[in-house]
Amino acid sequence: MRTVDATRYVTPLREGGSLPALVEADDDGHYVVKLRGAGQGAKALVAELIVGELARALELPIPELVLVELDPHLPDAEPDPEIQELLQASAGLNVGLDFLPRALPYNPALEGFPVDPELAAAIVWLDAYTENVDRTPRNPNLMTWHGRLWLIDHGAALYKQHAGLDPARADGSFAAIRDHVLLPAAGSIAAADARLAPLVTPELLQRLVDGVPRAWFGDADPAAHVEYLAARLDAPRAFAQEAERARTA
């Protein structure tokens, strides 16, 4: 994963609960940066990297993720004290998502943007597997850009990590999947499960976890993330069965 240096703070994106920032970096790119000093803390960035890069490994459409280095003096000229404090608390590494100019939030109520059923099923499967509670009609965390659907914002996935991941309790279903924004458009989740689960190998999971800065795990052992996600793939996979039941209900 690339690391870029933030050179200019452009604006806060107040649509997000964590107050992400739009910044310009030394590669002349613009990135939506999830800040380590926000209320959700570094664990949200752990989920952002692991689940976002897992989506990429499964060939789902997601903008490039980068690590963004914030200079401690970057917020010196920021007049808003709340934002200045947040930026100061986030000095060092953060997570950036490539900015999609003029992208629009996905709205399932609008006609004219059909979603491929196989893609929808794959996204539902990913979110059920990673226990992502934040892809609902109220907050889809999906963008439409250049005629494609794009996944953003996975900070709410792996939510159990905040209390500690226990691989012995990884085999549960995920009832919240019934509220998934793409469930009405999805094809067979069982077919998606058969296609995607074999792609998520222990080697892939280890590589994803190794890509996260060690300090972001705090006192937790990063190996628990690998073990937990690997255990969730043990058959029969209750999360996939639950999603298929919700789809056909």
N, C-alpha and C positions, 0 to 999 in steps of 0.2 A: 504494500500500500504506500502511495506517495505521501510525503509530508511537505506542506507548503507553509510559508510564513505570511501571516496577515499583514498587509501594508496599509489598509485603510478600512475603518469602520464606516459602513455606508448608512445603515438604518436598522432599527429593530423591526422584527416581524411580529406584530402584536397579536396576530391570529393564533399563535401557538401559546399554550399555557406556560411553557418554559421560557418564553421570550427569546427565541432564537434570533441570531443576528445575521444580517447580510453583510459580508465583508469582501473586499478585494484582496487578492493575494499576489505574491511575487511572480507567479506564472501568468499574470494578467487575467486570471479567471475570477469568477464571482462564486461564492459558496454560501449556502445557508448553514450557519454554524450552530450546532447544539453545544451549549456552554456547560462546562463541568461545574461551574459555581451555581447553577440554577437549583431550584428546590429539589428536583429529583435526584441530584447528585451524580456521581460518576457511574453508578450502576446503570443508569439510563443510557449512558454512552457505551457501556459494555454490551447491552442489548442491541443498541444501534449498529455496532460493528458486527457482532456475531450473526444477527438475523439478517442484516442488510447484505453481508457478503455471502451468507447461505443462499439468499434469494438469487444473487448473481451466479453462484455456482450451479443453481438449478435452472439457469438461463431465463430467469424472470426479469422483466424490464425495470431496472432501478438505476438512477443516475450514479455517476462515480462517487464513491466515498473516499475522503482523504483525511489525514490527520492535519490539523491546523494549529500552528504555533502562534499564540497571542503574546505579543510583547507587553510587559507590565506597564509600559508608558503609552500604549495605544489609546486607552480611554482618557488621557489627560485633558483633551480638548472637548470631551463630551459634556454638554451642559446639564443633562438629566442626571441627577444624583443616583437614582435607582439603577439606571443603566451603567453608570460609571462604577458603582459598587459591584454590580454583577460581572462586568468585564475585569475588574481588578481581582475578583475572586476566582476568575477563570484563566489567569495568566499561566502560560504553558500550553500543553497539548489539549486540544478539543477535537470534535468530530465535525467535518464539513461535508455537505452534500452539494454536488454540482447544481448551480442555480439554473432553472429552466425558464428563460425569459418568456413572458406572456403565456405561460402555462395556466390552465384553469382547473379548479377543483372538479373532480368527477362528481356528477350529479345523476343518480339513477333515475330521477324523475324526468330528465330531459331526453327526448327522442333524438335520433340521428347519430348516436354513438353506440352502435352495437358492440357488446363485449364477447369475444370468442369464448364459448363454453369451456373449452379445454384449459384456456388461460385462467378463467375465473375459478375453475375447480382446483388448479394448481395453487392459486393464491389462497383459497380457502384452506387447502391442505397445509400449506406453510404456516398459516396463522393458527390453525388448530394444533399443529405440532409444537410450535413455539409459544403457545398460550398467549397470543396477542389479543388483548382486550380492547384494542383501539382501532378497529376498522369497521365502523358501524355507519348507518345512514346519517347519523348526527355528525360523525367525524370520520369520513372515509379514509383519510390519509392516502388518497389516490389522486393523481393529476392527469389531465389529458394534455398532450403536447405533440404537435406534428402528427396527429391522427393516431396516436398510441396512448395506451394506459401506462402510467408510471407509478411505482410504489415508492412512498416516502415515509419517514418517521416510524421507526420500530422501537422507540425508547420504552414503550409500554409492554413489549413482549418480555418473556422470561420473568414475569413479575414476581414469581416465587423466590427469585434470587435474593430479594430484599430481606427475607426471613431465613435464607439458607436453603440450598438445593439438596434434597435427599434422594439419591438414585433409587432407593428402596420404595419411594412413593411417586415414581415417575410415570407409572402405567395408567393413571387415571384419564377419564374422558375430559372434555372441555365444553361444558354446557353453554358457555357464552358464545359458541360458534353459531348458535341459532340466530344471533343478531347480526351476523356478518353481512355487509352491504352487497357482496357479490353472490351470496347464496342463491337468490332467485335466478341468476344468470348462469349458474355453474352447471357443467355437465357432471358426469359420474365422479364422485369423490373416491369411490372404490377403485376406479380405473386410475385416477391420479395417484392414489396411494401405491398401487402396484408399480407404477412407472417411476415415482420419485423416491420412495423409501430406499430402494437399493442404491441410489446415487449418494445417499448420505452415509458415508463410510466413517469409521473411527478416525482414519487418517485425515479426512476432510474436516471433521469436527476439531481435531487437534490443531490443524493448521489455522482454523478460524479463531480459536481461543488464543493461539500463540501470537496472532496479529493484534491483540488488545494490549495496551500498556499495562504492565503488571501492577502498577500502583493503583489502577482503577478498581481492582478487585478488593482492595482494602485488606481485611484480615481473612477473607475467604480464600480457599484453595482453588485456583483456576481449574484444576483437574475435576472438580465437582461439576463444572459446566459440561465438560466432555462426557463424564460418566452419566449425568442426568439426561442429556440429549440422546446419548446412545441407548440408554435404558428405555426411553420413550418409543424407540423403534422396535422393541421386542414385540413379537407377534403373540396374540392378536392385538392390534393397535386400537385401543378403545377410542382414542381421539378421532381416528378416521371413521370408525363405525358410527360414532355420535354425529359427525358431520354429514354422513350419508343419510342417516335417519332424519336429520333436520332438513336436508335438501328435499327429501321425498315426502315429508309430512304435509 
